[in-house]
Structure formats: structure tokens, C-alpha cells
Amino acid sequence: MTNVIYTTPTRIIIAGLCSQIPGVRTSFTQIPRMVQDAQLPAMIVLPGPASFDNVIESVQMVLETRIYQLVLLVQNAAFGTSGDLELQCDPFFKSVRDFFFARPGLEELDTQGVPKIPSVFNAKLLGDNGLNIGAFPFQGGSDTPEYVQIIWRLQVQEIVPVNFAD
């Protein structure tokens, strides 16, 4: 059995778009081992749960609806003054919302070399979890730095082929 890269092309497109959002300095398609302060604010694109629906029973195609998490690490929570970190986060609520609502098919990617995925049917920003402070790396220990962060949920629908195993 061969390993097939499955969510990576869509993650590359989403990360490429995220890098175009005003204020986002770095965008990752995979969880980085660490994030340098010079890379902040940084967006990390993570594939989440999916649901499936047969498009046409006689064709080997399925409508996949997957929720991607867009994790924005804005700043190390140990830095800044009282209220300063909240002020740094505030513009992202509107800019990320407006950016993705203007691109319901994940179009308008200017990044060179990024694969075009004709199967993207619909992308819809579902909301965010508000302003939070969380550890990164996500499963860190007691000495893991904490970051002021916002997490958005982006629902992406794609019609994808199904390869039946014998």
C-alpha cells in the first residue's frame, strides 16, 4: 500500500492564501517544531474532521466536507504590556473574516508553484474561538511558551475520487 498525500494540496492552497492576509508574516502547512518570534504572527493550517456524502451512486466520487483549523499565533504571551496583546489581535478578527468571505472557492492565489485544485467546491469560514492563550507546541510541557492566539474553522467541500480496494 502506498502513502498518498491527501490533505496537503488543499493545506498548501489555504496556507498560501493565509500568507496574503494583512499582518500574517508566516504561514505553515504542517505543525512546525518551533516558531521564532520573527515569524509572528504565524498561521498554522491543520486538517480537522470530515464528513462524506456520495455524489452519484454509480460514480466513484464523494463530496468531502472537511473542517480545517487556522491557528494564528499572534505573539508570545510573556511579551508586551497589559492590553497590548489584545490590541495586536483585534484587527485579525475582521481581516481574516473578510479575506475568506471574499474567496468562497479558495481562489485568487498568487503564489507561484502552488497546485491548482479544480475539485474545491466551496469554502466557508464558520467562525473563530475568540482570543485565547495557549501553549505551542500544542502538546508542550511546563516549559513550553504560551502564545496569544485565535483559531478559525474553515469548512472546505471538495468532490474527490474514491478508489475501491479489492
N, C-alpha and C positions, 0 to 999 in steps of 0.2 A: 504494500500500500504506500503510495507516495503522499507526502505532505503537500497540501495545496494552500497557497496563501489566499485567504478567504476575505477577511475584512480589511486587509491592508490597502488595497486600491482606494476604497472609499475613505479610509482614515487619512490617506495622503491628500486626497482632494479637500477634505474638511480642514486638515491642518494647514494646507496651502491657503484656503480661504481665511482661516483664523489669523494667519500672519499678515493679512491685509487690513485687519481691524485696527483702527487708530489706537495707538498706545500699547498694542501687543508687540513685544520685542522678539519673542521666540515662540515657536510652535512645534510640539513634539507629536509624532505618530506612535511612539512607544513610550513606556514609562522610563524616564531617564534614571540612572543610578543616583544622580545628584543634580541639583540646579545651582548654578553660580548666580550671585547677586547681579552680575552684569547681564544675565539673561532674563531678568524680571522686568515687567510682567511676562509670565510664560503660560501658554495654553498647552494642556496635555489632552489628547483625544483618546478616549477609551471606549471600546465597544461594550455595550451592555446587553440586556436581554432582548430576545427576538420572538416574534410570533410568525406563523406561516399559514398561507391560505393558497390552495390550488387555484390557479387562474383558469385553466381549461383542463378538464379531467383527462382528455386524450393526448395532451401535450405535456412534455416533461419540463414544465415551467411552474414556478411557485412565486407568489407575491410574499416577499420577506419584509417585515416591519421590524426594524431594529432601533433601539434607543441607544444613542451614543452619549456619553458624558463628556462635556467640555469643561475641564478643570482649569480655572485660571488662578495661578499663584501670583498674587499681586506684589507682596513684599514680605520679607521676614518679619514676623510679629514682634520680635525683640527690638526692632529698629523704629525710629520715628517718635513723634511726640503724641500725647493724648489727643485723639481726634484726627490726627494727620493721616493715619492709615485708612480710616473710613472715608476721608475726603479723596484719597487716591483711588478708592474702589468705585465711588459713586458714578463717575462717567461711564464705566463699563456696563452698568445695567442697561442704559439706553443704547449705547453704541453696538453692543453685541446683539441686542434685540432687533434694532433697526437693520443691521447688516444682514442677518439671516432671513428676516421677513422680506427683504428685497431680493433674495435669491432662493426661491422655493424649490428650484431644481438643482441647487448647488452649481449654478452657472457662474460665468464671469471670472473664471480662474485665469490669472495672467502668468502663473508660474511655469517656466519652461521645463519640459521633460516630465510633467505630471500626466499620468494616463487619463484619458477621457473615458468615462464610464457611461455609455449610452443607456444603461439599464436603470439609472436613477429616475424614479417615477415622481417622487415627491419628498421634500424635506420640510419639516415643520418644527420650529422652536417651541417646545412645550412649556418652558418656564425655567426658573432658577431656584436655588435653595437659599437665597439671601446671602448676607455677609457672614462668613464663618472664620474661625481659626482652627487649623488642622495641621497635623504632622505631615511631613514629607521627608523621605519616602513614606508612603501611606501606612505601612506596617512597621513603622520605626520603633525604636526602643526609647528609653527615658532621656537619652541624649540627642534625640532627633529634633532638628529645628522645626518650629511651627511657623506657618505662613498664613497671612490673611488671604482668604480665597473665596471664590464664587464658583459654583458648579451649575452649569446649564444642562438641560436634557434636550437633545436634538433627535427627533424621530425621522428616520430615513426609510422610505419604501423603495424597494428595488424588485424588479421581475428578474429572477435568476433561474438558470437551468438546474435541473435535478438529474444526477447521474445515478441510476439504479445499480446497486451492487448485486452481483449474481451469487 
